[in-house]
């Protein structure tokens, strides 16, 4: 197990193309870190910088306290699993897993012991003499992982390893990777755009946006306490609903907002006095919106679309913005249909509030709110 420290890390391809911007990150020994973000945010570039496949433009990287900016990939002791598997088609599974060890000058006895051990861990022993073309996608991915394990690296790096698999195989491989981490206790840095992978695998999630870290925390910390609108809408599926409002009264324990339909809500949220009168966004997750009786509601909305998922139902409600309808999650099956009008209630204990720059104001717990 090894730990990793990044200090003011930068990656520039030109004066106007800065992909990673003064990034700081500490990865602890044995930790499973997942880096998420939209396409083009710099996830894979960052991973390749850690691996030594991309030069570092500025800043420092340390593995176990040792400065490694100038070290080659092999000197850094890193095992990387790519999205494309990157297996040699003319080699058997055994030969693919042994190839890196052969290049490192290991003896035949040591190579065999390490390959056999990796194959046992990943249940690849019956497949060792097959070629990649004779394997399923999940088996190929396990071979790629086994090749990395055989090298006994200090760090494991995964670059969207499940994106080429179908839904059922992704679930299976998520479980295999989680179990692998438990068995080996290795330090893993895993890049994905799939938040389900992030939420289910990570000890901590790093949310990356345009080369900057927006927030780092456990999956539930990010879900329950997003630092800003970007994190609030990126973590969670469907994403958090945002409703335009204005802050009419600020306070240390309570704040009053006026919704875009003129109604007011008293929220257990702390806001500074200078923010009074500013435009804000009220956030609420789909599972927390209540719907039903029109007369007792804060909003009335037409149902645009209904998704019946079997165990739950999603309602898409017309809020005047067809490209961003509100989404309501109903944990039961529903007979509601498109074209009907429903009432919407926003429980204040589940509301978030974001300032004009998208940063979250502090939500208070019920205990904090009593004092």
C-alpha positions in Angstrom: 0.0 0.0 0.0 1.2 3.5 -0.8 0.1 7.0 -0.4 0.1 9.8 -3.1 0.4 13.5 -2.7 -0.2 16.0 -5.5 0.8 19.7 -4.9 -0.2 22.5 -7.2 -0.3 20.1 -10.2 -0.7 21.7 -13.6 -1.0 20.5 -17.1 -0.8 22.8 -20.1 -0.7 21.9 -23.7 -0.4 25.6 -24.7 -0.9 29.0 -23.2 -4.6 28.8 -23.8 -5.0 25.1 -23.1 -4.6 24.4 -19.4 -6.2 21.1 -18.6 -5.3 20.7 -15.0 -5.1 23.8 -12.8 -3.0 23.9 -9.6 -4.6 20.8 -8.2 -3.9 19.5 -4.6 -4.9 16.0 -3.5 -3.9 13.6 -0.8 -4.6 9.9 -1.3 -4.1 7.7 1.8 -2.6 4.2 1.8 -5.1 1.6 1.0 -7.8 4.1 0.0 -10.1 3.7 -3.0 -10.4 7.1 -4.6 -12.8 7.7 -7.5 -12.3 10.7 -9.8 -15.6 11.8 -11.5 -16.5 14.6 -13.8 -18.0 15.4 -17.2 -16.3 14.6 -20.5 -13.3 16.9 -21.0 -12.8 17.8 -17.4 -9.3 16.4 -17.2 -9.9 13.0 -15.4 -7.9 10.8 -17.8 -5.2 13.4 -18.2 -4.7 13.6 -14.4 -4.5 9.8 -14.3 -2.0 9.7 -17.1 0.1 12.3 -15.2 0.1 10.2 -12.1 1.1 7.2 -14.2 3.9 9.1 -15.9 2.4 8.9 -19.4 1.9 12.7 -19.5 4.5 15.3 -18.4 3.7 17.5 -15.5 3.8 21.2 -16.5 4.1 22.5 -13.0 3.7 21.3 -9.4 4.9 18.2 -7.6 3.9 14.6 -7.1 5.1 12.3 -4.3 4.6 8.6 -3.8 5.3 7.5 -0.2 6.9 10.9 0.3 9.3 10.5 -2.6 9.3 13.1 -5.4 8.5 11.3 -8.6 8.0 14.0 -11.3 11.0 12.9 -13.3 10.5 9.1 -12.7 9.5 6.8 -15.6 6.2 4.9 -15.3 8.1 1.7 -14.4 10.1 3.6 -11.7 6.9 4.8 -10.1 5.7 1.3 -9.4 2.2 1.9 -10.9 -0.2 -0.6 -12.5 -2.7 0.8 -14.9 -5.8 -0.7 -16.3 -7.1 1.0 -19.5 -10.6 1.3 -20.9 -9.5 -0.6 -24.1 -8.0 -3.6 -22.2 -4.8 -3.2 -24.4 -4.2 -6.9 -24.6 -1.8 -8.4 -27.2 -4.1 -10.5 -29.5 -1.4 -13.0 -30.6 -0.5 -13.9 -27.0 -2.3 -16.2 -24.6 -3.8 -14.9 -21.3 -0.7 -16.3 -19.5 1.7 -14.5 -21.9 -0.2 -11.2 -21.6 0.0 -11.3 -17.8 3.7 -12.4 -17.9 4.9 -9.9 -20.5 5.5 -6.9 -18.2 7.4 -9.2 -15.8 9.6 -10.5 -18.6 10.5 -7.0 -19.6 11.4 -6.3 -16.0 13.9 -9.2 -16.1 12.1 -11.4 -13.6 13.0 -15.1 -13.5 10.7 -17.7 -15.0 10.0 -19.1 -11.6 9.0 -15.7 -10.2 6.9 -14.9 -13.3 5.0 -18.1 -13.0 4.3 -17.7 -9.3 3.0 -14.2 -9.8 0.9 -15.0 -12.9 -0.6 -18.0 -11.2 -1.4 -16.0 -8.0 -3.1 -13.2 -10.1 -5.0 -15.8 -12.0 -6.2 -17.5 -8.8 -7.3 -14.1 -7.3 -9.4 -13.3 -10.4 -10.5 -16.9 -11.2 -8.7 -16.9 -14.5 -6.9 -20.2 -14.1 -9.1 -22.1 -16.7 -8.5 -19.3 -19.2 -4.7 -19.0 -19.1 -4.1 -20.7 -22.5 -6.8 -18.8 -24.4 -6.3 -15.9 -26.7 -8.1 -12.6 -26.1 -10.4 -13.2 -29.0 -11.8 -16.3 -27.2 -12.8 -14.3 -24.1 -15.8 -12.2 -23.2 -15.5 -8.5 -22.5 -15.6 -9.2 -18.7 -12.9 -11.8 -19.0 -10.7 -9.5 -21.0 -11.1 -6.9 -18.4 -10.1 -9.3 -15.7 -7.0 -10.3 -17.7 -6.1 -6.6 -17.9 -6.5 -6.3 -14.1 -4.6 -9.5 -13.5 -1.7 -8.2 -15.6 -1.5 -5.2 -13.3 -1.8 -7.3 -10.2 1.1 -9.6 -11.3 3.4 -6.6 -11.2 2.6 -5.9 -7.6 2.4 -2.1 -8.1 2.4 0.5 -5.4 -0.7 2.1 -6.9 -3.5 0.8 -9.1 -4.9 3.2 -11.7 -8.1 2.4 -13.5 -9.2 4.5 -16.5 -12.9 4.0 -17.1 -12.4 0.2 -17.2 -16.1 -0.8 -17.4 -17.3 1.6 -20.0 -17.1 -1.0 -22.8 -19.2 -3.6 -20.9 -22.9 -4.1 -21.0 -25.1 -3.2 -17.9 -25.0 -6.7 -16.4 -21.3 -7.1 -16.8 -20.7 -3.7 -15.3 -22.5 -4.7 -12.1 -20.5 -8.0 -11.9 -17.2 -6.2 -12.5 -18.0 -3.5 -9.9 -18.4 -6.3 -7.3 -15.2 -8.0 -8.5 -13.2 -4.8 -8.2 -14.7 -4.0 -4.8 -13.8 -7.5 -3.6 -10.3 -7.2 -5.1 -9.7 -4.0 -3.1 -10.8 -5.8 0.1 -8.5 -8.8 -0.6 -5.4 -6.8 -1.6 -5.9 -3.7 0.5 -4.2 -1.8 -2.3 -4.4 1.9 -3.0 -6.6 2.5 -6.0 -7.3 5.6 -8.1 -10.3 5.0 -10.4 -11.5 7.4 -13.1 -15.1 7.2 -14.4 -17.9 9.4 -15.6 -20.4 6.9 -14.1 -21.6 8.1 -10.7 -23.1 4.7 -9.9 -19.5 3.3 -10.0 -18.3 6.3 -7.9 -21.0 6.0 -5.3 -20.7 2.2 -4.9 -16.9 1.8 -5.0 -15.3 4.9 -3.5 -14.0 5.5 0.0 -13.8 9.1 -1.2 -14.9 10.8 -4.4 -13.0 13.6 -6.2 -15.4 15.8 -8.3 -13.4 17.4 -11.1 -14.7 20.2 -13.3 -12.6 22.0 -16.0 -9.4 20.9 -14.4 -10.3 22.0 -10.9 -11.4 20.0 -7.9 -14.9 21.1 -6.9 -15.2 18.9 -3.8 -13.6 15.8 -2.1 -15.5 13.6 0.3 -17.2 10.3 1.0 -20.1 9.4 -1.4 -22.7 10.3 1.2 -20.9 13.6 2.2 -21.1 14.7 -1.4 -24.7 13.6 -1.8 -26.0 15.1 1.5 -23.7 18.2 1.7 -22.7 19.4 -1.8 -20.4 22.3 -1.8 -22.0 23.9 -4.8 -24.5 23.5 -7.6 -22.2 21.6 -9.8 -21.6 18.9 -7.2 -25.3 18.9 -6.3 -26.4 18.2 -9.8 -23.5 15.9 -10.8 -23.8 13.6 -7.8 -27.3 12.0 -7.7 -29.4 10.4 -10.5 -31.7 12.0 -11.4 -29.9 15.2 -10.5 -31.0 17.8 -7.9 -33.8 20.1 -9.0 -33.0 23.9 -8.9 -35.7 26.5 -8.4 -35.1 30.3 -8.9 -35.8 32.3 -5.8 -34.6 35.5 -4.0 -33.3 35.8 -0.4 -35.7 38.2 1.4 -34.4 37.7 4.9 -31.0 36.4 6.0 -30.2 34.9 9.4 -27.9 32.7 11.4 -30.4 30.0 12.0 -33.2 30.7 9.5 -33.5 32.3 6.1 -36.6 33.4 4.2 -36.7 33.0 0.4 -39.3 34.1 -2.1 -40.0 31.5 -4.8 -40.4 32.5 -8.4 -44.2 32.2 -8.0 -44.2 34.7 -5.1 -44.6 32.2 -2.2 -42.2 32.3 0.7 -40.4 29.6 2.6 -38.6 29.7 5.9 -35.5 27.5 5.6 -33.2 26.1 8.3 -30.2 27.6 6.5 -27.7 30.1 7.6 -27.1 33.1 5.2 -25.1 36.3 5.7 -26.9 39.7 5.9 -25.1 41.1 2.9 -26.8 38.4 0.8 -30.3 39.8 1.4 -32.1 40.7 -1.8 -29.8 38.5 -4.0 -31.0 36.0 -6.5 -30.5 32.4 -5.3 -31.4 28.9 -6.3 -33.3 26.6 -4.0 -32.3 22.9 -4.5 -34.2 19.8 -3.6 -33.6 16.2 -4.6 -36.2 14.2 -6.6 -37.0 11.8 -3.7 -37.8 14.7 -1.3 -40.4 16.5 -3.4 -44.0 15.8 -2.3 -46.8 15.8 -4.8 -50.5 15.3 -4.8 -53.3 17.7 -3.7 -53.3 20.8 -5.9 -55.1 23.1 -3.3 -52.5 22.5 -0.5 -49.4 22.9 -2.8 -46.7 25.5 -3.2 -46.7 24.9 -6.9 -49.0 23.4 -9.5 -47.4 21.7 -12.4 -48.4 19.6 -15.4 -46.9 16.2 -15.8 -44.9 16.1 -19.0 -43.6 12.6 -19.0 -43.8 9.5 -16.7 -41.1 6.8 -16.3 -42.3 3.6 -14.8 -39.3 1.7 -13.5 -41.2 -1.1 -11.8 -40.1 -0.5 -8.3 -40.5 3.3 -8.5 -41.9 6.0 -10.8 -40.3 9.3 -12.1 -42.5 12.2 -12.9 -41.2 15.0 -15.1 -43.0 18.2 -14.3 -43.4 21.3 -16.5 -41.9 24.3 -14.7 -41.8 26.5 -17.8 -38.4 25.3 -18.9 -38.9 22.3 -21.1 -35.1 21.5 -21.3 -34.9 21.3 -17.5 -38.2 19.9 -16.1 -38.4 19.1 -12.4 -38.0 15.5 -11.6 -40.0 13.8 -8.8 -39.2 10.3 -7.6 -42.0 8.3 -6.2 -40.9 5.2 -4.4 -44.0 3.3 -5.4 -45.8 2.5 -8.6 -48.1 5.3 -9.7 -51.2 5.6 -11.9 -50.4 9.2 -12.7 -50.1 9.9 -16.4 -48.8 12.6 -18.7 -51.1 15.6 -19.1 -52.4 15.6 -15.5 -51.9 18.5 -13.1 -50.3 17.8 -9.7 -49.5 19.9 -6.6 -45.9 20.2 -5.4 -44.7 20.6 -1.9 -41.1 21.5 -1.0 -40.3 20.2 2.6 -38.0 22.9 4.1 -35.8 20.3 6.0 -34.7 18.9 2.6 -34.0 22.1 0.8 -30.6 23.5 -0.1 -29.8 27.1 -1.0 -27.1 28.3 -3.4 -25.8 31.9 -4.0 -25.4 33.6 -7.3 -22.0 32.0 -7.8 -23.5 28.5 -7.2 -21.9 28.0 -3.8 -24.0 26.4 -1.1 -25.1 28.2 2.0 -24.8 26.2 5.3 -27.7 23.9 6.0 -28.4 23.5 9.7 -29.4 20.2 11.4 -32.5 20.1 13.6 -30.3 20.2 16.7 -28.4 23.2 15.4 -31.6 25.0 14.6 -33.0 24.7 18.1 -30.1 26.7 19.7 
